[in-house]
Amino acid sequence: MLDDIVTLAVSVNWINPASKEYEQTSFELTRASAQALRDFAPDPPSTQADSPSPSTQ
């Protein structure tokens, strides 16, 4: 899977505040699968609870 290419098809919809009408745009993002995993499902941020406690002497 590390050498595969993945494509994410994206569609964004919103209401234009000036015209009060719905607008839409679509595009595709293409990435190497390893990069896509980091982009779209990143590791959660580490917390102090995850960090090893400093050693005491």
PDB file with SEQRES, HELIX, SHEET and CRYST1 records, atoms N, CA, C and O in Angstrom:
SEQRES   1 A   57  MET LEU ASP ASP ILE VAL THR LEU ALA VAL SER VAL ASN          
SEQRES   2 A   57  TRP ILE ASN PRO ALA SER LYS GLU TYR GLU GLN THR SER          
SEQRES   3 A   57  PHE GLU LEU THR ARG ALA SER ALA GLN ALA LEU ARG ASP          
SEQRES   4 A   57  PHE ALA PRO ASP PRO PRO SER THR GLN ALA ASP SER PRO          
SEQRES   5 A   57  SER PRO SER THR GLN                                          
HELIX    1 AA1 SER A   33  PHE A   40  1                                   8    
HELIX    2 AA2 GLN A   48  ASP A   50  5                                   3    
SHEET    1 AA1 2 ILE A   5  ILE A  15  0                                        
SHEET    2 AA1 2 TYR A  22  ALA A  32 -1                                        
CRYST1    1.000    1.000    1.000  90.00  90.00  90.00 P 1           1          
ATOM      1  N   MET A   1       0.809  -1.190   0.000  1.00  0.00           N  
ATOM      2  CA  MET A   1       0.000   0.000   0.000  1.00  0.00           C  
ATOM      3  C   MET A   1       0.857   1.262   0.000  1.00  0.00           C  
ATOM      4  O   MET A   1       0.360   2.325  -0.372  1.00  0.00           O  
ATOM      5  N   LEU A   2       2.087   1.189   0.391  1.00  0.00           N  
ATOM      6  CA  LEU A   2       2.900   2.387   0.503  1.00  0.00           C  
ATOM      7  C   LEU A   2       3.183   3.056  -0.834  1.00  0.00           C  
ATOM      8  O   LEU A   2       3.439   4.259  -0.872  1.00  0.00           O  
ATOM      9  N   ASP A   3       3.142   2.307  -1.931  1.00  0.00           N  
ATOM     10  CA  ASP A   3       3.423   2.900  -3.229  1.00  0.00           C  
ATOM     11  C   ASP A   3       2.156   3.242  -4.004  1.00  0.00           C  
ATOM     12  O   ASP A   3       2.243   3.764  -5.115  1.00  0.00           O  
ATOM     13  N   ASP A   4       0.986   2.961  -3.447  1.00  0.00           N  
ATOM     14  CA  ASP A   4      -0.273   3.226  -4.137  1.00  0.00           C  
ATOM     15  C   ASP A   4      -0.598   4.716  -4.118  1.00  0.00           C  
ATOM     16  O   ASP A   4      -0.105   5.470  -3.279  1.00  0.00           O  
ATOM     17  N   ILE A   5      -1.433   5.113  -5.057  1.00  0.00           N  
ATOM     18  CA  ILE A   5      -1.949   6.481  -5.123  1.00  0.00           C  
ATOM     19  C   ILE A   5      -3.418   6.434  -4.730  1.00  0.00           C  
ATOM     20  O   ILE A   5      -4.156   5.545  -5.153  1.00  0.00           O  
ATOM     21  N   VAL A   6      -3.834   7.395  -3.921  1.00  0.00           N  
ATOM     22  CA  VAL A   6      -5.239   7.483  -3.525  1.00  0.00           C  
ATOM     23  C   VAL A   6      -5.781   8.849  -3.945  1.00  0.00           C  
ATOM     24  O   VAL A   6      -5.043   9.832  -4.018  1.00  0.00           O  
ATOM     25  N   THR A   7      -7.085   8.888  -4.220  1.00  0.00           N  
ATOM     26  CA  THR A   7      -7.742  10.128  -4.618  1.00  0.00           C  
ATOM     27  C   THR A   7      -8.940  10.359  -3.711  1.00  0.00           C  
ATOM     28  O   THR A   7      -9.773   9.472  -3.527  1.00  0.00           O  
ATOM     29  N   LEU A   8      -9.018  11.551  -3.151  1.00  0.00           N  
ATOM     30  CA  LEU A   8     -10.159  11.947  -2.337  1.00  0.00           C  
ATOM     31  C   LEU A   8     -10.967  12.948  -3.147  1.00  0.00           C  
ATOM     32  O   LEU A   8     -10.475  14.025  -3.483  1.00  0.00           O  
ATOM     33  N   ALA A   9     -12.199  12.595  -3.458  1.00  0.00           N  
ATOM     34  CA  ALA A   9     -13.099  13.507  -4.169  1.00  0.00           C  
ATOM     35  C   ALA A   9     -13.818  14.360  -3.126  1.00  0.00           C  
ATOM     36  O   ALA A   9     -14.459  13.833  -2.217  1.00  0.00           O  
ATOM     37  N   VAL A  10     -13.707  15.674  -3.263  1.00  0.00           N  
ATOM     38  CA  VAL A  10     -14.235  16.605  -2.271  1.00  0.00           C  
ATOM     39  C   VAL A  10     -15.302  17.480  -2.914  1.00  0.00           C  
ATOM     40  O   VAL A  10     -15.143  17.951  -4.040  1.00  0.00           O  
ATOM     41  N   SER A  11     -16.374  17.685  -2.192  1.00  0.00           N  
ATOM     42  CA  SER A  11     -17.415  18.614  -2.618  1.00  0.00           C  
ATOM     43  C   SER A  11     -17.728  19.518  -1.423  1.00  0.00           C  
ATOM     44  O   SER A  11     -18.045  19.035  -0.336  1.00  0.00           O  
ATOM     45  N   VAL A  12     -17.638  20.817  -1.634  1.00  0.00           N  
ATOM     46  CA  VAL A  12     -17.889  21.789  -0.570  1.00  0.00           C  
ATOM     47  C   VAL A  12     -19.122  22.597  -0.957  1.00  0.00           C  
ATOM     48  O   VAL A  12     -19.208  23.131  -2.063  1.00  0.00           O  
ATOM     49  N   ASN A  13     -20.067  22.678  -0.038  1.00  0.00           N  
ATOM     50  CA  ASN A  13     -21.308  23.428  -0.261  1.00  0.00           C  
ATOM     51  C   ASN A  13     -21.436  24.503   0.815  1.00  0.00           C  
ATOM     52  O   ASN A  13     -21.078  24.276   1.971  1.00  0.00           O  
ATOM     53  N   TRP A  14     -21.943  25.662   0.437  1.00  0.00           N  
ATOM     54  CA  TRP A  14     -22.141  26.736   1.383  1.00  0.00           C  
ATOM     55  C   TRP A  14     -23.216  27.683   0.868  1.00  0.00           C  
ATOM     56  O   TRP A  14     -23.614  27.628  -0.295  1.00  0.00           O  
ATOM     57  N   ILE A  15     -23.678  28.556   1.766  1.00  0.00           N  
ATOM     58  CA  ILE A  15     -24.625  29.601   1.376  1.00  0.00           C  
ATOM     59  C   ILE A  15     -23.834  30.899   1.249  1.00  0.00           C  
ATOM     60  O   ILE A  15     -23.150  31.325   2.180  1.00  0.00           O  
ATOM     61  N   ASN A  16     -23.944  31.511   0.084  1.00  0.00           N  
ATOM     62  CA  ASN A  16     -23.286  32.794  -0.155  1.00  0.00           C  
ATOM     63  C   ASN A  16     -24.021  33.857   0.666  1.00  0.00           C  
ATOM     64  O   ASN A  16     -25.211  34.083   0.450  1.00  0.00           O  
ATOM     65  N   PRO A  17     -23.331  34.509   1.602  1.00  0.00           N  
ATOM     66  CA  PRO A  17     -24.033  35.479   2.459  1.00  0.00           C  
ATOM     67  C   PRO A  17     -24.574  36.684   1.693  1.00  0.00           C  
ATOM     68  O   PRO A  17     -25.556  37.289   2.124  1.00  0.00           O  
ATOM     69  N   ALA A  18     -23.961  37.044   0.576  1.00  0.00           N  
ATOM     70  CA  ALA A  18     -24.428  38.201  -0.194  1.00  0.00           C  
ATOM     71  C   ALA A  18     -25.690  37.880  -0.988  1.00  0.00           C  
ATOM     72  O   ALA A  18     -26.640  38.663  -1.007  1.00  0.00           O  
ATOM     73  N   SER A  19     -25.691  36.708  -1.651  1.00  0.00           N  
ATOM     74  CA  SER A  19     -26.833  36.365  -2.511  1.00  0.00           C  
ATOM     75  C   SER A  19     -27.844  35.453  -1.823  1.00  0.00           C  
ATOM     76  O   SER A  19     -28.952  35.272  -2.328  1.00  0.00           O  
ATOM     77  N   LYS A  20     -27.480  34.879  -0.685  1.00  0.00           N  
ATOM     78  CA  LYS A  20     -28.332  33.918   0.054  1.00  0.00           C  
ATOM     79  C   LYS A  20     -28.631  32.669  -0.764  1.00  0.00           C  
ATOM     80  O   LYS A  20     -29.618  31.979  -0.510  1.00  0.00           O  
ATOM     81  N   GLU A  21     -27.775  32.375  -1.753  1.00  0.00           N  
ATOM     82  CA  GLU A  21     -27.959  31.187  -2.583  1.00  0.00           C  
ATOM     83  C   GLU A  21     -26.891  30.156  -2.259  1.00  0.00           C  
ATOM     84  O   GLU A  21     -25.783  30.486  -1.837  1.00  0.00           O  
ATOM     85  N   TYR A  22     -27.263  28.879  -2.472  1.00  0.00           N  
ATOM     86  CA  TYR A  22     -26.310  27.800  -2.282  1.00  0.00           C  
ATOM     87  C   TYR A  22     -25.265  27.828  -3.396  1.00  0.00           C  
ATOM     88  O   TYR A  22     -25.581  28.056  -4.563  1.00  0.00           O  
ATOM     89  N   GLU A  23     -24.025  27.594  -3.008  1.00  0.00           N  
ATOM     90  CA  GLU A  23     -22.951  27.468  -3.982  1.00  0.00           C  
ATOM     91  C   GLU A  23     -22.216  26.172  -3.691  1.00  0.00           C  
ATOM     92  O   GLU A  23     -22.287  25.637  -2.585  1.00  0.00           O  
ATOM     93  N   GLN A  24     -21.509  25.675  -4.694  1.00  0.00           N  
ATOM     94  CA  GLN A  24     -20.851  24.386  -4.566  1.00  0.00           C  
ATOM     95  C   GLN A  24     -19.601  24.377  -5.428  1.00  0.00           C  
ATOM     96  O   GLN A  24     -19.577  24.940  -6.522  1.00  0.00           O  
ATOM     97  N   THR A  25     -18.571  23.734  -4.920  1.00  0.00           N  
ATOM     98  CA  THR A  25     -17.374  23.503  -5.712  1.00  0.00           C  
ATOM     99  C   THR A  25     -16.884  22.086  -5.428  1.00  0.00           C  
ATOM    100  O   THR A  25     -17.039  21.577  -4.318  1.00  0.00           O  
ATOM    101  N   SER A  26     -16.303  21.468  -6.421  1.00  0.00           N  
ATOM    102  CA  SER A  26     -15.789  20.107  -6.288  1.00  0.00           C  
ATOM    103  C   SER A  26     -14.351  20.069  -6.780  1.00  0.00           C  
ATOM    104  O   SER A  26     -13.975  20.796  -7.700  1.00  0.00           O  
ATOM    105  N   PHE A  27     -13.564  19.224  -6.164  1.00  0.00           N  
ATOM    106  CA  PHE A  27     -12.193  19.029  -6.618  1.00  0.00           C  
ATOM    107  C   PHE A  27     -11.697  17.690  -6.091  1.00  0.00           C  
ATOM    108  O   PHE A  27     -12.355  17.053  -5.268  1.00  0.00           O  
ATOM    109  N   GLU A  28     -10.550  17.275  -6.566  1.00  0.00           N  
ATOM    110  CA  GLU A  28      -9.948  16.015  -6.129  1.00  0.00           C  
ATOM    111  C   GLU A  28      -8.555  16.274  -5.590  1.00  0.00           C  
ATOM    112  O   GLU A  28      -7.810  17.099  -6.119  1.00  0.00           O  
ATOM    113  N   LEU A  29      -8.216  15.560  -4.532  1.00  0.00           N  
ATOM    114  CA  LEU A  29      -6.877  15.589  -3.965  1.00  0.00           C  
ATOM    115  C   LEU A  29      -6.251  14.222  -4.206  1.00  0.00           C  
ATOM    116  O   LEU A  29      -6.818  13.199  -3.821  1.00  0.00           O  
ATOM    117  N   THR A  30      -5.103  14.202  -4.832  1.00  0.00           N  
ATOM    118  CA  THR A  30      -4.410  12.949  -5.116  1.00  0.00           C  
ATOM    119  C   THR A  30      -3.111  12.934  -4.329  1.00  0.00           C  
ATOM    120  O   THR A  30      -2.343  13.895  -4.355  1.00  0.00           O  
ATOM    121  N   ARG A  31      -2.878  11.842  -3.638  1.00  0.00           N  
ATOM    122  CA  ARG A  31      -1.693  11.712  -2.798  1.00  0.00           C  
ATOM    123  C   ARG A  31      -1.168  10.284  -2.880  1.00  0.00           C  
ATOM    124  O   ARG A  31      -1.896   9.358  -3.238  1.00  0.00           O  
ATOM    125  N   ALA A  32       0.102  10.125  -2.544  1.00  0.00           N  
ATOM    126  CA  ALA A  32       0.624   8.790  -2.280  1.00  0.00           C  
ATOM    127  C   ALA A  32      -0.105   8.289  -1.041  1.00  0.00           C  
ATOM    128  O   ALA A  32      -0.427   9.085  -0.159  1.00  0.00           O  
ATOM    129  N   SER A  33      -0.369   7.007  -0.956  1.00  0.00           N  
ATOM    130  CA  SER A  33      -1.191   6.490   0.145  1.00  0.00           C  
ATOM    131  C   SER A  33      -0.583   6.773   1.512  1.00  0.00           C  
ATOM    132  O   SER A  33      -1.308   7.092   2.454  1.00  0.00           O  
ATOM    133  N   ALA A  34       0.730   6.663   1.634  1.00  0.00           N  
ATOM    134  CA  ALA A  34       1.365   6.931   2.933  1.00  0.00           C  
ATOM    135  C   ALA A  34       1.149   8.392   3.327  1.00  0.00           C  
ATOM    136  O   ALA A  34       0.874   8.681   4.491  1.00  0.00           O  
ATOM    137  N   GLN A  35       1.269   9.311   2.376  1.00  0.00           N  
ATOM    138  CA  GLN A  35       1.045  10.732   2.663  1.00  0.00           C  
ATOM    139  C   GLN A  35      -0.423  10.984   2.978  1.00  0.00           C  
ATOM    140  O   GLN A  35      -0.736  11.767   3.875  1.00  0.00           O  
ATOM    141  N   ALA A  36      -1.323  10.335   2.258  1.00  0.00           N  
ATOM    142  CA  ALA A  36      -2.753  10.508   2.502  1.00  0.00           C  
ATOM    143  C   ALA A  36      -3.124  10.078   3.914  1.00  0.00           C  
ATOM    144  O   ALA A  36      -3.947  10.724   4.563  1.00  0.00           O  
ATOM    145  N   LEU A  37      -2.530   9.006   4.391  1.00  0.00           N  
ATOM    146  CA  LEU A  37      -2.805   8.566   5.760  1.00  0.00           C  
ATOM    147  C   LEU A  37      -2.377   9.633   6.761  1.00  0.00           C  
ATOM    148  O   LEU A  37      -3.082   9.890   7.736  1.00  0.00           O  
ATOM    149  N   ARG A  38      -1.228  10.252   6.524  1.00  0.00           N  
ATOM    150  CA  ARG A  38      -0.782  11.316   7.425  1.00  0.00           C  
ATOM    151  C   ARG A  38      -1.658  12.560   7.291  1.00  0.00           C  
ATOM    152  O   ARG A  38      -1.947  13.219   8.289  1.00  0.00           O  
ATOM    153  N   ASP A  39      -2.083  12.891   6.068  1.00  0.00           N  
ATOM    154  CA  ASP A  39      -2.899  14.087   5.847  1.00  0.00           C  
ATOM    155  C   ASP A  39      -4.310  13.947   6.396  1.00  0.00           C  
ATOM    156  O   ASP A  39      -4.816  14.853   7.058  1.00  0.00           O  
ATOM    157  N   PHE A  40      -4.943  12.817   6.124  1.00  0.00           N  
ATOM    158  CA  PHE A  40      -6.364  12.661   6.418  1.00  0.00           C  
ATOM    159  C   PHE A  40      -6.651  11.931   7.725  1.00  0.00           C  
ATOM    160  O   PHE A  40      -7.781  11.970   8.210  1.00  0.00           O  
ATOM    161  N   ALA A  41      -5.663  11.272   8.299  1.00  0.00           N  
ATOM    162  CA  ALA A  41      -5.847  10.576   9.577  1.00  0.00           C  
ATOM    163  C   ALA A  41      -4.561  10.705  10.382  1.00  0.00           C  
ATOM    164  O   ALA A  41      -3.879   9.712  10.636  1.00  0.00           O  
ATOM    165  N   PRO A  42      -4.230  11.936  10.784  1.00  0.00           N  
ATOM    166  CA  PRO A  42      -2.971  12.139  11.499  1.00  0.00           C  
ATOM    167  C   PRO A  42      -2.998  11.509  12.880  1.00  0.00           C  
ATOM    168  O   PRO A  42      -4.061  11.223  13.431  1.00  0.00           O  
ATOM    169  N   ASP A  43      -1.813  11.300  13.426  1.00  0.00           N  
ATOM    170  CA  ASP A  43      -1.707  10.824  14.799  1.00  0.00           C  
ATOM    171  C   ASP A  43      -2.309  11.876  15.716  1.00  0.00           C  
ATOM    172  O   ASP A  43      -2.180  13.073  15.456  1.00  0.00           O  
ATOM    173  N   PRO A  44      -2.964  11.444  16.784  1.00  0.00           N  
ATOM    174  CA  PRO A  44      -3.506  12.434  17.728  1.00  0.00           C  
ATOM    175  C   PRO A  44      -2.350  13.164  18.405  1.00  0.00           C  
ATOM    176  O   PRO A  44      -1.268  12.598  18.559  1.00  0.00           O  
ATOM    177  N   PRO A  45      -2.565  14.413  18.809  1.00  0.00           N  
ATOM    178  CA  PRO A  45      -1.488  15.136  19.488  1.00  0.00           C  
ATOM    179  C   PRO A  45      -1.132  14.447  20.791  1.00  0.00           C  
ATOM    180  O   PRO A  45      -2.000  13.911  21.481  1.00  0.00           O  
ATOM    181  N   SER A  46       0.128  14.465  21.117  1.00  0.00           N  
ATOM    182  CA  SER A  46       0.549  13.828  22.369  1.00  0.00           C  
ATOM    183  C   SER A  46       0.189  14.737  23.535  1.00  0.00           C  
ATOM    184  O   SER A  46       0.131  15.959  23.398  1.00  0.00           O  
ATOM    185  N   THR A  47      -0.047  14.127  24.662  1.00  0.00           N  
ATOM    186  CA  THR A  47      -0.349  14.866  25.888  1.00  0.00           C  
ATOM    187  C   THR A  47       0.703  14.524  26.915  1.00  0.00           C  
ATOM    188  O   THR A  47       1.492  13.599  26.723  1.00  0.00           O  
ATOM    189  N   GLN A  48       0.718  15.255  27.986  1.00  0.00           N  
ATOM    190  CA  GLN A  48       1.692  14.968  29.032  1.00  0.00           C  
ATOM    191  C   GLN A  48       1.492  13.562  29.577  1.00  0.00           C  
ATOM    192  O   GLN A  48       2.459  12.909  29.968  1.00  0.00           O  
ATOM    193  N   ALA A  49       0.261  13.090  29.609  1.00  0.00           N  
ATOM    194  CA  ALA A  49      -0.005  11.745  30.121  1.00  0.00           C  
ATOM    195  C   ALA A  49       0.659  10.691  29.241  1.00  0.00           C  
ATOM    196  O   ALA A  49       1.004   9.611  29.721  1.00  0.00           O  
ATOM    197  N   ASP A  50       0.841  10.999  27.947  1.00  0.00           N  
ATOM    198  CA  ASP A  50       1.478  10.057  27.038  1.00  0.00           C  
ATOM    199  C   ASP A  50       2.999  10.074  27.162  1.00  0.00           C  
ATOM    200  O   ASP A  50       3.672   9.115  26.783  1.00  0.00           O  
ATOM    201  N   SER A  51       3.535  11.177  27.697  1.00  0.00           N  
ATOM    202  CA  SER A  51       4.981  11.321  27.771  1.00  0.00           C  
ATOM    203  C   SER A  51       5.522  10.589  28.987  1.00  0.00           C  
ATOM    204  O   SER A  51       4.875  10.556  30.034  1.00  0.00           O  
ATOM    205  N   PRO A  52       6.707  10.001  28.852  1.00  0.00           N  
ATOM    206  CA  PRO A  52       7.302   9.356  30.025  1.00  0.00           C  
ATOM    207  C   PRO A  52       7.656  10.417  31.067  1.00  0.00           C  
ATOM    208  O   PRO A  52       8.087  11.518  30.726  1.00  0.00           O  
ATOM    209  N   SER A  53       7.472  10.077  32.310  1.00  0.00           N  
ATOM    210  CA  SER A  53       7.781  11.032  33.365  1.00  0.00           C  
ATOM    211  C   SER A  53       9.299  11.135  33.527  1.00  0.00           C  
ATOM    212  O   SER A  53      10.014  10.151  33.334  1.00  0.00           O  
ATOM    213  N   PRO A  54       9.787  12.319  33.879  1.00  0.00           N  
ATOM    214  CA  PRO A  54      11.231  12.465  34.034  1.00  0.00           C  
ATOM    215  C   PRO A  54      11.728  11.592  35.177  1.00  0.00           C  
ATOM    216  O   PRO A  54      11.045  11.400  36.183  1.00  0.00           O  
ATOM    217  N   SER A  55      12.915  11.079  34.998  1.00  0.00           N  
ATOM    218  CA  SER A  55      13.466  10.223  36.054  1.00  0.00           C  
ATOM    219  C   SER A  55      13.941  11.083  37.217  1.00  0.00           C  
ATOM    220  O   SER A  55      14.489  12.170  37.031  1.00  0.00           O  
ATOM    221  N   THR A  56      13.719  10.576  38.393  1.00  0.00           N  
ATOM    222  CA  THR A  56      14.139  11.306  39.588  1.00  0.00           C  
ATOM    223  C   THR A  56      15.370  10.641  40.162  1.00  0.00           C  
ATOM    224  O   THR A  56      15.534   9.424  40.073  1.00  0.00           O  
ATOM    225  N   GLN A  57      16.223  11.440  40.745  1.00  0.00           N  
ATOM    226  CA  GLN A  57      17.460  10.877  41.325  1.00  0.00           C  
ATOM    227  C   GLN A  57      17.480  11.086  42.803  1.00  0.00           C  
ATOM    228  O   GLN A  57      18.433  10.685  43.470  1.00  0.00           O  
TER     229      GLN A  57                                                      
END                                                                             
